[in-house]
Amino acid sequence: MGYSRAMFAPRMQKEVDRLQEEIKDLDANLASSRTSENTPDLEVKFDDVSG
């Protein structure tokens, strides 16, 4: 005897909503940290290998 999907749907939807809110917060934090003055741009340097 299996569980019906309807039993889990409301609980799962609540969890999905919670995670989507968390993702929105993380996105906002990422965007603000990218634009902040104290975050230096990453600079990639390659060694000169043309001996």
Phi, psi and omega in degrees: 000119183267168176274145177280149181296330182296333180292326184265338187305310182298319180294318180293321179297322179297318179294318178299315179300317181297316180294322178296322176296317181297319179296319178300317179297316180296319178299317180296318179297318180296315180297318182289327179287331179290327185267354183288150185291329188276004178261109181290149176291142177287137180238125181258127179242139178250138176290146178283109183257005180276075186298000000 
